[in-house]
């Protein structure tokens, strides 16, 4: 059969073309029946190794012919018929692939089930059945194929397959049903020492997808009870923490040790950065760089963080270390390092050095960032007109390119506190795209920055009218009113409305705490702001929380909060204005 298939699937060979001619003339069956005695010894040997005969060969050839001529339905039927007659697993796979390529999921599933029935221990057949059932959203039926997916694999592969289960169901429409299916499928594996931790962690990930976060947290303890040294539960705890579930952090800290994988510790640092807990992230990264000095990515993240904190000298050393480790590799992240090193050199008034770092960048994807950095260097030298002209030369053929160019110009203007120009640029952009509510929202925020309250309110109310679930518009208007001690009951109602759409958003929670403070409810404000701060260590939340402490006479607490906020964001406008207004020197 192997020899014959090679001839059939190689029509460009002379033998393959000859068989095609014989089939066309109807001669191959006769030739097979009238085989000469000279070939008698050879023919039985071929037949003993295959169920292929003239009839099934004809089915295969006709099936492939139909496939090439654009009739996948006929091709599928012919090839599946040939597979059943020959018992050839490759033909089952070919028939199913033809159905899949023609997007005929029902036929593909029927073929895969026939294949699995013929070869019950075939991992490929089972995998096809599983993936097609999930694609067709027949999740309940996928339970047993999912269990077999692991059972048919060698024990050395089972943990890997279990860890990948959440990806199989990533696009499932009913995430709760998917979670239940996975949990049931893993029943044989949750108590086996080799697979227990991975199984419970996967069940946890499925519960996360189903938005059952407290239930997901429970699986971490179950996984660790089976294997205290398992690393999978740590990554699940990180995922939960990144989703704002602070209860996962004590669990994570129990799991993390100096011997934990560096990728896990780096991920934790990234989660802390996202939560604006920059000083904690910096401490973690420094420890990681000491214990794993060759782990280059940690140096890059540390460098970027120190740039954010305004520690240019420390950032430069970290980034140079990253470049040293990666210089002989083709890594697109080198461009990020070069850009940051250029920015540091520019801050230090080393123009030639800044330009030399930019000249090292040859990644086409980073060319826009190179031009933006050159514009920043021009602006830093006082030539704002040339800087903006350079940004105007950025590509703007696609919506994404237009948005990159717009944001680059806005950031340049904001960095130099040119807020009136920010407003004018945004207003022009919004007029060009009047249906873009996000852009209209940015115009409103720019109007508020230059104290055009009437216009800001008009814009935000128009956004709410167009999209009543645009929670940021409610919050922005409520906060702006509260911050100016205007119409406080209305401000509170707007912020409460925003929280209905995003009850866990720490920035909206901060707004609620601030309006409570403005209304004189200091103890309520303190509790609300503390909850927001515990969720997100943001300098603006810290500023408000510190002021409430200050007003309550808790000045030491206030000053500690403000000092930490100043370390993480020394240029924060709100913090600087608050310290100046309260005449506080840290």
Secondary structure, 3 states (H helix, E strand, C coil): CHHHHHHHCCCCCHHHHHHHHHHHHCCHHHHHHCCCHHHHHHHHHHHHCCCCCHHHHHHHHHHHHHHHCCCHHHHHHHHHHHHHHHCCHHHHHHHHHHHHHCCCHHHHHHHHHHHHHHCCCCHHHHHHHHHHHHHCCCCCCHHHHHHHHHHCCCHHHHHHHHHCHHHHCCCCCCHHHHHHHHHHHCHHHCCCCCCHHHHHHHHHHHHHHCCCHHHHHHHHHHHHHHCCCCCHHHHHHHHHHHCCCCHHHHHHHHHCCCCCCHHHHHHHHHHHHHCCCHHHHHHHHHHHHHHCCCCHHHHHHHHHHHHHCCCHHHHHHHHHHHHHHHCCCCCCHHHHHHHHHHHHHHHCCCHHHHHHHHHCCCCHHHHHHHHHHHHHHHHHCCCHHHHHHHHHCCCCCCHHHHHHHHHHHHHHHHHCCCHHHHHHHHHHHHHHCCCCHHHHHHHHHHHHHCCCHHHHHHHHHHHHHHCCCCHHHHHHHHHHHHHCCCCHHHHHHHHHHHHHHCCCCHHHHHHHHHHHHHCCCHHHHHHHHHHHHHHCCCHHHHHHHHHHHHHCCCHHHHHHHHHHHHHHCCCCHHHHHHHHHCCCCC
